Amino acid sequence: MSKRMIMAAVVSLAFTSVAFAQSNSAVTVQIGGLNNSVVTQSGARNTATTVQTGFVNSSRITQAGYISNSAEVGQAGAINSSTITQFTLTRRR
């Protein structure tokens, strides 16, 4: 994964969090081996990006939100795994 791609992801999410003051935003960048990333978010307009390079990395993103959940994972190397789970919550009336 190139440094430009990593920086583009960071800048993109930085601007996203400014546009939606009530949103949850998480950026995780890990370089090397044996990395583990866990992101859990709830609310409205959740965004999460995880970038990992190296070997034996794992990533888990869980989002429970009302609208606009967005999650992406980029991994380069070998023996990497990733899980993304998204739930849409309904508002009580």
C-alpha positions as CSV (number, residue, x, y, z in Angstrom):
1,M,0.0,0.0,0.0
2,S,1.5,3.3,-1.0
3,K,2.1,6.2,1.3
4,R,0.0,8.4,-1.0
5,M,-3.0,6.1,-0.5
6,I,-2.6,6.1,3.3
7,M,-2.4,9.9,3.3
8,A,-5.4,10.2,1.0
9,A,-7.5,8.1,3.4
10,V,-6.4,10.2,6.4
11,V,-7.2,13.5,4.7
12,S,-10.5,12.2,3.3
13,L,-11.8,11.2,6.8
14,A,-10.5,14.4,8.4
15,F,-12.7,16.4,6.1
16,T,-15.6,14.0,6.6
17,S,-15.5,14.5,10.3
18,V,-15.6,18.3,9.9
19,A,-18.6,18.1,7.7
20,F,-20.6,16.0,10.2
21,A,-20.1,17.3,13.7
22,Q,-22.2,14.5,15.2
23,S,-20.5,11.7,13.4
24,N,-18.1,9.1,14.6
25,S,-14.8,8.8,12.6
26,A,-11.9,6.4,13.1
27,V,-8.7,6.0,11.1
28,T,-6.2,3.3,12.0
29,V,-2.8,2.9,10.2
30,Q,-0.6,0.0,11.3
31,I,2.8,-0.9,9.7
32,G,4.7,-4.1,10.6
33,G,3.5,-7.5,11.7
34,L,1.2,-9.0,14.2
35,N,-1.1,-5.9,14.3
36,N,-4.6,-6.1,15.6
37,S,-7.2,-3.3,15.1
38,V,-10.7,-3.2,16.7
39,V,-13.1,-0.3,16.0
40,T,-16.6,-0.2,17.5
41,Q,-18.9,2.7,16.7
42,S,-22.6,3.6,17.4
43,G,-24.7,6.6,16.5
44,A,-25.2,8.4,13.2
45,R,-22.8,8.8,10.2
46,N,-20.1,6.3,11.3
47,T,-16.9,6.1,9.2
48,A,-14.0,3.8,9.8
49,T,-10.8,3.2,7.8
50,T,-8.1,0.7,8.7
51,V,-4.9,0.4,6.7
52,Q,-2.4,-2.4,7.6
53,T,0.8,-3.5,5.9
54,G,2.9,-6.5,6.9
55,F,2.2,-10.0,8.0
56,V,-0.4,-11.7,10.3
57,N,-2.6,-8.6,10.7
58,S,-6.2,-8.6,11.7
59,S,-8.9,-6.0,11.6
60,R,-12.5,-5.9,13.0
61,I,-14.9,-3.0,12.5
62,T,-18.4,-3.1,14.1
63,Q,-20.9,-0.3,13.4
64,A,-24.4,0.2,14.8
65,G,-25.9,3.4,13.4
66,Y,-29.0,5.2,12.2
67,I,-27.8,6.4,8.8
68,S,-24.6,6.4,6.7
69,N,-22.3,3.7,8.0
70,S,-19.1,3.5,6.0
71,A,-16.2,1.1,6.6
72,E,-13.2,0.1,4.5
73,V,-10.1,-2.0,5.1
74,G,-6.9,-2.1,3.1
75,Q,-4.3,-4.8,3.8
76,A,-1.0,-5.5,2.1
77,G,1.1,-8.5,3.0
78,A,0.2,-12.1,3.8
79,I,-1.9,-14.0,6.3
80,N,-4.1,-11.0,7.0
81,S,-7.8,-11.1,8.0
82,S,-10.6,-8.6,8.2
83,T,-14.3,-8.5,9.4
84,I,-16.8,-5.7,8.9
85,T,-20.2,-5.9,10.6
86,Q,-22.8,-3.1,10.2
87,F,-26.2,-2.9,11.9
88,T,-28.9,-0.3,11.1
89,L,-30.6,0.9,14.2
90,T,-34.2,2.1,14.2
91,R,-35.3,5.0,16.2
92,R,-38.0,4.4,18.9
93,R,-41.1,6.4,18.5
